[in-house]
Structure formats: C-alpha cells, structure tokens
Amino acid sequence: MHAHNWLEAFSSCRVLVVGDLMLDEYCGGHIERISPEAPVPILNLVSRESTLGGAGNVVKNLRGLNVQVTVVGVLGEDETAEEVLELLGAQGVDGNGIVRDAQRRSTRKVRFVSLEHGQQVFRVDEESAHAVLGKTEREISTLVREKAASAQVILCSDYLKGVLTEAVLKAAFAAGRERGIPVIVSPKDTNPQKYEGASILMPNVKELSRLVGTPADGNGWLMESARELTRWLGLEALLVTRGSEGMSLFEATDPQVNGSGLRRVDIPTVARNVYDVTGAGDTAIGAFAAALAAGADRESAAQLANVAAGIVVGKHGTATAKIEEIQDHLIEQELQARRTAGISPVVRTG
C-alpha cells in the first residue's frame, strides 16, 4: 500500500495510549526590571496558555492525524485534572479510561517565558510522581486489558510520573500478545527489564545509552547496543531517534538468514529548519503507531514518523504534524526523486 493510502486509512484506526498525562502551561510576559526584594527579574504576565503534555501530547498528535484514540492513565481530584479532561474532550477523547485518585496531585508544568527573548525564565512543577499502588494500579491494569479489545496498537508513553509500573506494563504486553497487536513503548526508565515483553521500543540516543548502561560512542556503539537490547528484551524491533541524524530502525531477524540477527535501516532526517525540538519524540511515536495501525510495515512506518518529526521541529513550541502537511511533503519527495532519476513528474489526483 502506498503511504498516501495509509494516511487516508488513519481515520478508521484506533490506538490505545497508556501513560503519564500532564498539563503544560505557558505564561508569557515582559521583563523590564529587577525586583527590589531580591536579585531576580520581574516578569509582567500578558499571556497564559495551557496544552496537553506527556502522554496527552501523544494523544494530541494522534488526533492531529485523525486517528481514533483511547487513553488510560491517572489524574488527581484537582483543578489540573479538570483542565486535562477538558483539553482531551476538545480533542474528541473521553476520560472513561482515566482513574481518579484523590491522594494524587496531577502533573502541571508551568513555564514562564520572556516574550522579548523567546526563552524560559524558569519552570514550576506541581505533581505526584510516585508509582501508582494498590487499588489504583489494579484499576489501571484492568482498564488497559479492557480498552485493548478495540485497539490495533498499544502505545505506552513513559514519563516516569508513576503510571507505567511493571504491573501496568505487563498488563499492556499481555493484552498485546492476546490481541496479536504491537505494543510500542517510549522508555524513560534506566531499568531495561521493566520493558521486557514490549514489541517495539522507541528511545532517543540518550535513553538508549541509559538502558544499556554505556555512553553513546559512534556508529559501532549504536549497532552493538541495539543488538544487546533486542536480545535482552526479546524485542521485535528498536527504533532509535537520533536528532539531526534522523532515525535508525533495527529489526530482529533469524540469525540463520542474517548472521547479526539484526536488520538495520538508517533514515536520514528530512527537517530543513530546526526551530524547536520540543515534543518531536511524541510526534514521531504517534505517527509510527498510526502507520502500524493502518497496516504499514515497520520500515514504512518509521519513514512516515521521520517525515512527521521533520515537520514539527520546523515549528515553534509543542506542535503537531497534520495529514495535509505530511501528504505535501511526500509528494515533494516523490517529485524530487523523479527529477533526480530524470523521470517526468506525475501529478497525483484524488
């Protein structure tokens, strides 16, 4: 199937997102003087904006691609929780997979930004980041198994805020096996055994380094680390995001066919301008999951994820890639490939 057809199929796909929901708040203002009370700048607030963060940003990216999303997570009984639920509702996502815990403080990250310089002055975090326990953990695990029944992909978004315990991850991995669907994890923990049972891990280079316990050191290190991690955890594949170097996909193969037991595909970045890398990982994993749900093979899904990430880093702030933007980029790629090959361009219709 052509990439354009996968994009058109997104609206009939459903992805289950399990992970740490957050609220990102941006307070913008002007700094014109230093406080007489302490040697700190005074920020005169003129704007305030809130958006979904963490696993919520993954949800937002999937909805930007017209994918149907079910979300499982935990929130407290507080104002932040109500704002998160309202923002999810605005995305067309209900909160019936979210457990409410009155003893827990919902995660809210408030960033104070100088509008003159476009830079953060400081950030304030309000949260409970301890692991969910007891009744809450059991409820989340049950919801994961229930909601997986209608999903084509399970996506676990780990921000180390306590939702993705080993028990919750095991429930997700078991549900994936029972349904015969992939379970993709964006890993933040340094303990690799926590992710044993996942189908695909999608770390960046720094996260991969923490998982294997060795410092990132060139191309040979990347290959060996991928080989070790896929073997340790029994992964089907590992997709490593590498910033300006694009992505590298590693797929487990039969050693009888491929001596290394690993097939590697390097995908160069398509980003022309990089203004802001905030949230690019969420965009990439969302697009990758969407493509797999639509029936793409892992290499094609990674190519699509790379295009989506290249689009969002060219925008300011936490952004999403729209289907129309990805389509335009794919058409441009096709035309460029034809020009390079000396073939007359073909105009796509319909």
BAMIPA-232483 format. One record per residue (C-alpha): residue number from 0; x, y, z. Coordinates in steps of 0.02 Angstrom, whole numbers. Example, Ala and Ser with C-alpha at 12.3 -4.5 7.8 and 13.67 -1.06 7.14 Angstrom:
! residues 2
@num: 0	u: 615	v: -225	w: 390
@num: 1	u: 684	v: -53	w: 357
***
This chain:
! residues 350
@num: 0	u: 0	v: 0	w: 0
@num: 1	u: 62	v: 175	w: -42
@num: 2	u: 98	v: 297	w: 101
@num: 3	u: -43	v: 411	w: 42
@num: 4	u: -165	v: 267	w: 66
@num: 5	u: -105	v: 236	w: 243
@num: 6	u: -136	v: 418	w: 283
@num: 7	u: -312	v: 404	w: 216
@num: 8	u: -339	v: 249	w: 324
@num: 9	u: -291	v: 338	w: 486
@num: 10	u: -470	v: 393	w: 522
@num: 11	u: -525	v: 212	w: 540
@num: 12	u: -379	v: 165	w: 654
@num: 13	u: -383	v: 158	w: 844
@num: 14	u: -232	v: 172	w: 958
@num: 15	u: -234	v: 143	w: 1145
@num: 16	u: -119	v: 264	w: 1236
@num: 17	u: -66	v: 215	w: 1412
@num: 18	u: 43	v: 334	w: 1510
@num: 19	u: 78	v: 491	w: 1609
@num: 20	u: -45	v: 631	w: 1574
@num: 21	u: 14	v: 809	w: 1607
@num: 22	u: -38	v: 989	w: 1587
@num: 23	u: 89	v: 1107	w: 1508
@num: 24	u: 57	v: 1289	w: 1548
@num: 25	u: 149	v: 1433	w: 1464
@num: 26	u: 149	v: 1605	w: 1546
@num: 27	u: 222	v: 1739	w: 1434
@num: 28	u: 272	v: 1913	w: 1487
@num: 29	u: 393	v: 2057	w: 1481
@num: 30	u: 547	v: 2080	w: 1588
@num: 31	u: 585	v: 2264	w: 1613
@num: 32	u: 666	v: 2275	w: 1784
@num: 33	u: 744	v: 2181	w: 1929
@num: 34	u: 649	v: 2154	w: 2090
@num: 35	u: 697	v: 2270	w: 2235
@num: 36	u: 663	v: 2124	w: 2353
@num: 37	u: 791	v: 2004	w: 2279
@num: 38	u: 910	v: 1999	w: 2129
@num: 39	u: 781	v: 1917	w: 2015
@num: 40	u: 691	v: 1982	w: 1859
@num: 41	u: 510	v: 2034	w: 1869
@num: 42	u: 403	v: 1953	w: 1733
@num: 43	u: 247	v: 2054	w: 1693
@num: 44	u: 124	v: 1922	w: 1631
@num: 45	u: 25	v: 1961	w: 1473
@num: 46	u: -25	v: 1787	w: 1411
@num: 47	u: -67	v: 1617	w: 1480
@num: 48	u: -95	v: 1458	w: 1379
@num: 49	u: -120	v: 1276	w: 1429
@num: 50	u: -98	v: 1120	w: 1323
@num: 51	u: -87	v: 932	w: 1345
@num: 52	u: 84	v: 866	w: 1392
@num: 53	u: 168	v: 697	w: 1415
@num: 54	u: 56	v: 556	w: 1355
@num: 55	u: -75	v: 690	w: 1322
@num: 56	u: 38	v: 765	w: 1189
@num: 57	u: 49	v: 593	w: 1107
@num: 58	u: -142	v: 591	w: 1106
@num: 59	u: -146	v: 764	w: 1029
@num: 60	u: -25	v: 710	w: 892
@num: 61	u: -128	v: 556	w: 852
@num: 62	u: -287	v: 658	w: 843
@num: 63	u: -198	v: 780	w: 728
@num: 64	u: -180	v: 630	w: 611
@num: 65	u: -367	v: 589	w: 627
@num: 66	u: -330	v: 430	w: 724
@num: 67	u: -462	v: 372	w: 850
@num: 68	u: -383	v: 369	w: 1023
@num: 69	u: -424	v: 286	w: 1188
@num: 70	u: -320	v: 342	w: 1337
@num: 71	u: -284	v: 256	w: 1503
@num: 72	u: -198	v: 349	w: 1644
@num: 73	u: -220	v: 428	w: 1815
@num: 74	u: -266	v: 603	w: 1875
@num: 75	u: -299	v: 679	w: 2044
@num: 76	u: -457	v: 764	w: 2102
@num: 77	u: -395	v: 940	w: 2068
@num: 78	u: -407	v: 1089	w: 1951
@num: 79	u: -264	v: 1024	w: 1842
@num: 80	u: -358	v: 861	w: 1814
@num: 81	u: -513	v: 955	w: 1758
@num: 82	u: -410	v: 1056	w: 1634
@num: 83	u: -330	v: 897	w: 1564
@num: 84	u: -501	v: 815	w: 1543
@num: 85	u: -569	v: 971	w: 1458
@num: 86	u: -423	v: 975	w: 1336
@num: 87	u: -443	v: 789	w: 1299
@num: 88	u: -628	v: 819	w: 1267
@num: 89	u: -584	v: 958	w: 1145
@num: 90	u: -482	v: 827	w: 1051
@num: 91	u: -632	v: 711	w: 1045
@num: 92	u: -560	v: 593	w: 1176
@num: 93	u: -664	v: 543	w: 1327
@num: 94	u: -597	v: 514	w: 1502
@num: 95	u: -680	v: 348	w: 1541
@num: 96	u: -510	v: 261	w: 1542
@num: 97	u: -438	v: 380	w: 1671
@num: 98	u: -430	v: 332	w: 1854
@num: 99	u: -456	v: 473	w: 1980
@num: 100	u: -350	v: 466	w: 2138
@num: 101	u: -392	v: 596	w: 2270
@num: 102	u: -225	v: 566	w: 2356
@num: 103	u: -129	v: 611	w: 2200
@num: 104	u: -80	v: 781	w: 2131
@num: 105	u: -100	v: 793	w: 1942
@num: 106	u: 58	v: 842	w: 1848
@num: 107	u: 64	v: 1025	w: 1797
@num: 108	u: 219	v: 1107	w: 1723
@num: 109	u: 214	v: 1297	w: 1719
@num: 110	u: 342	v: 1381	w: 1607
@num: 111	u: 373	v: 1568	w: 1625
@num: 112	u: 435	v: 1639	w: 1460
@num: 113	u: 513	v: 1807	w: 1416
@num: 114	u: 425	v: 1863	w: 1258
@num: 115	u: 568	v: 1980	w: 1211
@num: 116	u: 694	v: 1839	w: 1207
@num: 117	u: 581	v: 1691	w: 1175
@num: 118	u: 664	v: 1599	w: 1319
@num: 119	u: 607	v: 1516	w: 1478
@num: 120	u: 647	v: 1615	w: 1635
@num: 121	u: 604	v: 1470	w: 1750
@num: 122	u: 484	v: 1324	w: 1770
@num: 123	u: 373	v: 1269	w: 1913
@num: 124	u: 319	v: 1086	w: 1928
@num: 125	u: 170	v: 1030	w: 2031
@num: 126	u: 146	v: 842	w: 2037
@num: 127	u: 143	v: 674	w: 2124
@num: 128	u: 268	v: 565	w: 2032
@num: 129	u: 268	v: 411	w: 2144
@num: 130	u: 215	v: 245	w: 2068
@num: 131	u: 30	v: 203	w: 2072
@num: 132	u: -5	v: 71	w: 2201
@num: 133	u: -139	v: -49	w: 2261
@num: 134	u: -315	v: -16	w: 2203
@num: 135	u: -263	v: 121	w: 2080
@num: 136	u: -134	v: 8	w: 1997
@num: 137	u: -259	v: -134	w: 1984
@num: 138	u: -391	v: -20	w: 1908
@num: 139	u: -269	v: 44	w: 1777
@num: 140	u: -213	v: -132	w: 1732
@num: 141	u: -394	v: -188	w: 1713
@num: 142	u: -435	v: -38	w: 1603
@num: 143	u: -283	v: -75	w: 1492
@num: 144	u: -346	v: -252	w: 1461
@num: 145	u: -524	v: -191	w: 1427
@num: 146	u: -478	v: -47	w: 1312
@num: 147	u: -354	v: -153	w: 1213
@num: 148	u: -500	v: -254	w: 1145
@num: 149	u: -540	v: -117	w: 1018
@num: 150	u: -361	v: -59	w: 979
@num: 151	u: -245	v: -101	w: 835
@num: 152	u: -90	v: -36	w: 926
@num: 153	u: -49	v: -6	w: 1110
@num: 154	u: 67	v: 142	w: 1141
@num: 155	u: 147	v: 160	w: 1314
@num: 156	u: 210	v: 336	w: 1346
@num: 157	u: 327	v: 333	w: 1497
@num: 158	u: 374	v: 499	w: 1577
@num: 159	u: 418	v: 421	w: 1746
@num: 160	u: 269	v: 500	w: 1832
@num: 161	u: 211	v: 336	w: 1906
@num: 162	u: 80	v: 263	w: 1789
@num: 163	u: 186	v: 136	w: 1695
@num: 164	u: 232	v: 19	w: 1836
@num: 165	u: 294	v: -155	w: 1797
@num: 166	u: 119	v: -223	w: 1832
@num: 167	u: 35	v: -99	w: 1714
@num: 168	u: 164	v: -132	w: 1578
@num: 169	u: 142	v: -320	w: 1599
@num: 170	u: -46	v: -296	w: 1576
@num: 171	u: -13	v: -199	w: 1416
@num: 172	u: 110	v: -328	w: 1350
@num: 173	u: -8	v: -472	w: 1390
@num: 174	u: -153	v: -382	w: 1305
@num: 175	u: -45	v: -354	w: 1151
@num: 176	u: 1	v: -538	w: 1142
@num: 177	u: -180	v: -593	w: 1167
@num: 178	u: -241	v: -475	w: 1031
@num: 179	u: -93	v: -504	w: 915
@num: 180	u: -59	v: -316	w: 906
@num: 181	u: 105	v: -221	w: 931
@num: 182	u: 146	v: -135	w: 1095
@num: 183	u: 261	v: 14	w: 1070
@num: 184	u: 350	v: 96	w: 1217
@num: 185	u: 439	v: 262	w: 1231
@num: 186	u: 557	v: 219	w: 1376
@num: 187	u: 620	v: 342	w: 1506
@num: 188	u: 673	v: 221	w: 1643
@num: 189	u: 852	v: 161	w: 1660
@num: 190	u: 794	v: -15	w: 1704
@num: 191	u: 780	v: -112	w: 1540
@num: 192	u: 695	v: -263	w: 1620
@num: 193	u: 543	v: -154	w: 1652
@num: 194	u: 510	v: -157	w: 1464
@num: 195	u: 533	v: -345	w: 1435
@num: 196	u: 381	v: -404	w: 1338
@num: 197	u: 361	v: -249	w: 1229
@num: 198	u: 355	v: -271	w: 1041
@num: 199	u: 450	v: -113	w: 997
@num: 200	u: 549	v: 13	w: 1099
@num: 201	u: 571	v: 189	w: 1032
@num: 202	u: 708	v: 279	w: 1130
@num: 203	u: 818	v: 426	w: 1082
@num: 204	u: 1007	v: 403	w: 1090
@num: 205	u: 1020	v: 466	w: 1269
@num: 206	u: 882	v: 350	w: 1327
@num: 207	u: 963	v: 203	w: 1237
@num: 208	u: 1128	v: 243	w: 1323
@num: 209	u: 1043	v: 238	w: 1493
@num: 210	u: 957	v: 73	w: 1453
@num: 211	u: 1117	v: -17	w: 1401
@num: 212	u: 1224	v: 67	w: 1533
@num: 213	u: 1361	v: 129	w: 1417
@num: 214	u: 1398	v: 304	w: 1347
@num: 215	u: 1347	v: 339	w: 1168
@num: 216	u: 1501	v: 318	w: 1061
@num: 217	u: 1477	v: 317	w: 873
@num: 218	u: 1401	v: 203	w: 744
@num: 219	u: 1477	v: 41	w: 809
@num: 220	u: 1409	v: 76	w: 983
@num: 221	u: 1235	v: 105	w: 912
@num: 222	u: 1232	v: -62	w: 820
@num: 223	u: 1301	v: -161	w: 966
@num: 224	u: 1183	v: -77	w: 1091
@num: 225	u: 1033	v: -113	w: 979
@num: 226	u: 1088	v: -295	w: 962
@num: 227	u: 1107	v: -315	w: 1151
@num: 228	u: 943	v: -231	w: 1195
@num: 229	u: 838	v: -326	w: 1067
@num: 230	u: 915	v: -489	w: 1128
@num: 231	u: 896	v: -449	w: 1314
@num: 232	u: 715	v: -400	w: 1300
@num: 233	u: 659	v: -510	w: 1156
@num: 234	u: 605	v: -360	w: 1054
@num: 235	u: 536	v: -372	w: 879
@num: 236	u: 613	v: -204	w: 838
@num: 237	u: 700	v: -50	w: 906
@num: 238	u: 676	v: 122	w: 828
@num: 239	u: 806	v: 248	w: 886
@num: 240	u: 777	v: 433	w: 856
@num: 241	u: 944	v: 521	w: 826
@num: 242	u: 904	v: 706	w: 811
@num: 243	u: 992	v: 785	w: 663
@num: 244	u: 1046	v: 612	w: 605
@num: 245	u: 868	v: 552	w: 582
@num: 246	u: 817	v: 379	w: 642
@num: 247	u: 884	v: 202	w: 641
@num: 248	u: 769	v: 52	w: 636
@num: 249	u: 833	v: -115	w: 700
@num: 250	u: 727	v: -270	w: 669
@num: 251	u: 761	v: -440	w: 745
@num: 252	u: 795	v: -571	w: 610
@num: 253	u: 836	v: -755	w: 601
@num: 254	u: 1025	v: -774	w: 631
@num: 255	u: 1021	v: -914	w: 501
@num: 256	u: 968	v: -784	w: 372
@num: 257	u: 1062	v: -634	w: 443
@num: 258	u: 1218	v: -675	w: 542
@num: 259	u: 1200	v: -524	w: 655
@num: 260	u: 1019	v: -568	w: 697
@num: 261	u: 976	v: -387	w: 663
@num: 262	u: 918	v: -291	w: 509
@num: 263	u: 965	v: -107	w: 512
@num: 264	u: 887	v: 35	w: 412
@num: 265	u: 955	v: 213	w: 431
@num: 266	u: 832	v: 351	w: 389
@num: 267	u: 908	v: 524	w: 363
@num: 268	u: 817	v: 674	w: 434
@num: 269	u: 703	v: 773	w: 318
@num: 270	u: 700	v: 929	w: 427
@num: 271	u: 753	v: 1085	w: 332
@num: 272	u: 748	v: 1207	w: 477
@num: 273	u: 752	v: 1165	w: 662
@num: 274	u: 666	v: 1294	w: 770
@num: 275	u: 608	v: 1188	w: 917
@num: 276	u: 629	v: 1002	w: 955
@num: 277	u: 501	v: 1009	w: 1097
@num: 278	u: 380	v: 863	w: 1079
@num: 279	u: 460	v: 794	w: 921
@num: 280	u: 477	v: 622	w: 1002
@num: 281	u: 290	v: 621	w: 1040
@num: 282	u: 253	v: 665	w: 859
@num: 283	u: 369	v: 528	w: 795
@num: 284	u: 298	v: 389	w: 904
@num: 285	u: 120	v: 444	w: 868
@num: 286	u: 147	v: 440	w: 680
@num: 287	u: 239	v: 274	w: 692
@num: 288	u: 96	v: 196	w: 792
@num: 289	u: -34	v: 268	w: 672
@num: 290	u: 54	v: 196	w: 520
@num: 291	u: 69	v: 23	w: 600
@num: 292	u: -116	v: 30	w: 645
@num: 293	u: -154	v: 69	w: 462
@num: 294	u: -59	v: -85	w: 405
@num: 295	u: 112	v: -14	w: 360
@num: 296	u: 268	v: -120	w: 386
@num: 297	u: 391	v: -57	w: 517
@num: 298	u: 512	v: 21	w: 393
@num: 299	u: 375	v: 118	w: 303
@num: 300	u: 301	v: 171	w: 471
@num: 301	u: 472	v: 234	w: 526
@num: 302	u: 491	v: 332	w: 363
@num: 303	u: 322	v: 414	w: 395
@num: 304	u: 368	v: 452	w: 576
@num: 305	u: 529	v: 533	w: 517
@num: 306	u: 433	v: 648	w: 399
@num: 307	u: 311	v: 697	w: 538
@num: 308	u: 453	v: 736	w: 659
@num: 309	u: 542	v: 838	w: 525
@num: 310	u: 386	v: 944	w: 504
@num: 311	u: 361	v: 984	w: 689
@num: 312	u: 541	v: 1034	w: 725
@num: 313	u: 516	v: 1171	w: 595
@num: 314	u: 379	v: 1248	w: 704
@num: 315	u: 392	v: 1345	w: 866
@num: 316	u: 331	v: 1267	w: 1028
@num: 317	u: 248	v: 1098	w: 1054
@num: 318	u: 170	v: 1069	w: 884
@num: 319	u: 87	v: 929	w: 786
@num: 320	u: 102	v: 871	w: 606
@num: 321	u: -59	v: 870	w: 505
@num: 322	u: -102	v: 742	w: 371
@num: 323	u: -104	v: 877	w: 237
@num: 324	u: 73	v: 930	w: 284
@num: 325	u: 136	v: 751	w: 276
@num: 326	u: 49	v: 724	w: 109
@num: 327	u: 128	v: 882	w: 37
@num: 328	u: 299	v: 826	w: 97
@num: 329	u: 278	v: 651	w: 23
@num: 330	u: 226	v: 724	w: -144
@num: 331	u: 377	v: 838	w: -142
@num: 332	u: 489	v: 689	w: -102
@num: 333	u: 416	v: 592	w: -248
@num: 334	u: 441	v: 737	w: -369
@num: 335	u: 620	v: 762	w: -309
@num: 336	u: 657	v: 577	w: -331
@num: 337	u: 588	v: 583	w: -508
@num: 338	u: 689	v: 737	w: -550
@num: 339	u: 846	v: 654	w: -483
@num: 340	u: 810	v: 499	w: -588
@num: 341	u: 772	v: 604	w: -742
@num: 342	u: 590	v: 547	w: -747
@num: 343	u: 449	v: 666	w: -794
@num: 344	u: 343	v: 714	w: -642
@num: 345	u: 173	v: 635	w: -622
@num: 346	u: 35	v: 737	w: -544
@num: 347	u: -66	v: 639	w: -415
@num: 348	u: -254	v: 663	w: -416
@num: 349	u: -390	v: 608	w: -298
***
